[in-house]
Amino acid sequence: MNTNEIKTNFHHLIDQISDEQLLIKLYHIMEQASATKDGQLWNRLTEEEQIELLKIEREVQSGQGLISNEQMQAKHKKWL
C-alpha cells in the first residue's frame, strides 16, 4: 500500500465513524503524533528498551514466534 492509498483508506475509516468521543480521541492521537518530531520518542527510550524493540522488529520481520489471531483467540477463548 502506498502513501496515497493509506491516506484514502484512513479517510474512509474516519468517515464511517459516528461516535464523536472516538473521533475526538483519534483526533488527539493524530494531533500529538504529528506534533512529535522524528526520533523524539526513540530518544526517550533507554538503551535496553531500544534494543528490545529492535529485537522484536527482527522477530516480526522473520515471522519467528508469531501466533495467528485465530490461534490466540482459541487459546484465550474462555476470557473473550
C-alpha positions as protocol buffer text, in pm:
chain_id: "A"
residue {
  index: 1
  type: MET
  ca { x: 0 y: 0 z: 0 }
}
residue {
  index: 2
  type: ASN
  ca { x: 143 y: 339 z: -94 }
}
residue {
  index: 3
  type: THR
  ca { x: 102 y: 667 z: 91 }
}
residue {
  index: 4
  type: ASN
  ca { x: -195 y: 785 z: -113 }
}
residue {
  index: 5
  type: GLU
  ca { x: -379 y: 456 z: -62 }
}
residue {
  index: 6
  type: ILE
  ca { x: -315 y: 471 z: 312 }
}
residue {
  index: 7
  type: LYS
  ca { x: -447 y: 827 z: 330 }
}
residue {
  index: 8
  type: THR
  ca { x: -754 y: 739 z: 124 }
}
residue {
  index: 9
  type: ASN
  ca { x: -829 y: 431 z: 335 }
}
residue {
  index: 10
  type: PHE
  ca { x: -774 y: 629 z: 653 }
}
residue {
  index: 11
  type: HIS
  ca { x: -1021 y: 895 z: 536 }
}
residue {
  index: 12
  type: HIS
  ca { x: -1277 y: 626 z: 454 }
}
residue {
  index: 13
  type: LEU
  ca { x: -1240 y: 476 z: 801 }
}
residue {
  index: 14
  type: ILE
  ca { x: -1286 y: 813 z: 966 }
}
residue {
  index: 15
  type: ASP
  ca { x: -1592 y: 887 z: 751 }
}
residue {
  index: 16
  type: GLN
  ca { x: -1754 y: 566 z: 879 }
}
residue {
  index: 17
  type: ILE
  ca { x: -1715 y: 659 z: 1248 }
}
residue {
  index: 18
  type: SER
  ca { x: -2016 y: 830 z: 1401 }
}
residue {
  index: 19
  type: ASP
  ca { x: -1905 y: 810 z: 1765 }
}
residue {
  index: 20
  type: GLU
  ca { x: -1800 y: 1167 z: 1849 }
}
residue {
  index: 21
  type: GLN
  ca { x: -1595 y: 1063 z: 2154 }
}
residue {
  index: 22
  type: LEU
  ca { x: -1398 y: 812 z: 1948 }
}
residue {
  index: 23
  type: LEU
  ca { x: -1337 y: 1075 z: 1681 }
}
residue {
  index: 24
  type: ILE
  ca { x: -1211 y: 1317 z: 1947 }
}
residue {
  index: 25
  type: LYS
  ca { x: -972 y: 1054 z: 2084 }
}
residue {
  index: 26
  type: LEU
  ca { x: -842 y: 969 z: 1737 }
}
residue {
  index: 27
  type: TYR
  ca { x: -802 y: 1338 z: 1659 }
}
residue {
  index: 28
  type: HIS
  ca { x: -594 y: 1393 z: 1972 }
}
residue {
  index: 29
  type: ILE
  ca { x: -377 y: 1091 z: 1890 }
}
residue {
  index: 30
  type: MET
  ca { x: -314 y: 1216 z: 1537 }
}
residue {
  index: 31
  type: GLU
  ca { x: -256 y: 1572 z: 1658 }
}
residue {
  index: 32
  type: GLN
  ca { x: 0 y: 1454 z: 1911 }
}
residue {
  index: 33
  type: ALA
  ca { x: 169 y: 1222 z: 1660 }
}
residue {
  index: 34
  type: SER
  ca { x: 200 y: 1499 z: 1402 }
}
residue {
  index: 35
  type: ALA
  ca { x: 348 y: 1737 z: 1659 }
}
residue {
  index: 36
  type: THR
  ca { x: 612 y: 1484 z: 1766 }
}
residue {
  index: 37
  type: LYS
  ca { x: 946 y: 1531 z: 1593 }
}
residue {
  index: 38
  type: ASP
  ca { x: 1101 y: 1231 z: 1421 }
}
residue {
  index: 39
  type: GLY
  ca { x: 1308 y: 1028 z: 1667 }
}
residue {
  index: 40
  type: GLN
  ca { x: 1175 y: 1209 z: 1973 }
}
residue {
  index: 41
  type: LEU
  ca { x: 1004 y: 901 z: 2117 }
}
residue {
  index: 42
  type: TRP
  ca { x: 1300 y: 677 z: 2031 }
}
residue {
  index: 43
  type: ASN
  ca { x: 1538 y: 910 z: 2210 }
}
residue {
  index: 44
  type: ARG
  ca { x: 1329 y: 895 z: 2528 }
}
residue {
  index: 45
  type: LEU
  ca { x: 1371 y: 518 z: 2547 }
}
residue {
  index: 46
  type: THR
  ca { x: 1651 y: 363 z: 2747 }
}
residue {
  index: 47
  type: GLU
  ca { x: 1919 y: 172 z: 2557 }
}
residue {
  index: 48
  type: GLU
  ca { x: 1771 y: -153 z: 2690 }
}
residue {
  index: 49
  type: GLU
  ca { x: 1424 y: -58 z: 2558 }
}
residue {
  index: 50
  type: GLN
  ca { x: 1569 y: 34 z: 2218 }
}
residue {
  index: 51
  type: ILE
  ca { x: 1750 y: -300 z: 2196 }
}
residue {
  index: 52
  type: GLU
  ca { x: 1432 y: -488 z: 2293 }
}
residue {
  index: 53
  type: LEU
  ca { x: 1228 y: -308 z: 2027 }
}
residue {
  index: 54
  type: LEU
  ca { x: 1489 y: -381 z: 1760 }
}
residue {
  index: 55
  type: LYS
  ca { x: 1483 y: -747 z: 1864 }
}
residue {
  index: 56
  type: ILE
  ca { x: 1103 y: -755 z: 1839 }
}
residue {
  index: 57
  type: GLU
  ca { x: 1116 y: -592 z: 1496 }
}
residue {
  index: 58
  type: ARG
  ca { x: 1360 y: -859 z: 1371 }
}
residue {
  index: 59
  type: GLU
  ca { x: 1134 y: -1134 z: 1507 }
}
residue {
  index: 60
  type: VAL
  ca { x: 829 y: -988 z: 1336 }
}
residue {
  index: 61
  type: GLN
  ca { x: 1013 y: -945 z: 1006 }
}
residue {
  index: 62
  type: SER
  ca { x: 1134 y: -1306 z: 1016 }
}
residue {
  index: 63
  type: GLY
  ca { x: 798 y: -1443 z: 1134 }
}
residue {
  index: 64
  type: GLN
  ca { x: 962 y: -1601 z: 1440 }
}
residue {
  index: 65
  type: GLY
  ca { x: 733 y: -1673 z: 1731 }
}
residue {
  index: 66
  type: LEU
  ca { x: 426 y: -1515 z: 1574 }
}
residue {
  index: 67
  type: ILE
  ca { x: 86 y: -1656 z: 1660 }
}
residue {
  index: 68
  type: SER
  ca { x: -213 y: -1604 z: 1433 }
}
residue {
  index: 69
  type: ASN
  ca { x: -510 y: -1412 z: 1563 }
}
residue {
  index: 70
  type: GLU
  ca { x: -721 y: -1728 z: 1537 }
}
residue {
  index: 71
  type: GLN
  ca { x: -472 y: -1926 z: 1748 }
}
residue {
  index: 72
  type: MET
  ca { x: -461 y: -1653 z: 2009 }
}
residue {
  index: 73
  type: GLN
  ca { x: -840 y: -1633 z: 2026 }
}
residue {
  index: 74
  type: ALA
  ca { x: -868 y: -2011 z: 2062 }
}
residue {
  index: 75
  type: LYS
  ca { x: -604 y: -2010 z: 2334 }
}
residue {
  index: 76
  type: HIS
  ca { x: -781 y: -1739 z: 2534 }
}
residue {
  index: 77
  type: LYS
  ca { x: -1141 y: -1815 z: 2437 }
}
residue {
  index: 78
  type: LYS
  ca { x: -1256 y: -1851 z: 2797 }
}
residue {
  index: 79
  type: TRP
  ca { x: -1167 y: -1485 z: 2863 }
}
residue {
  index: 80
  type: LEU
  ca { x: -1309 y: -1342 z: 2540 }
}
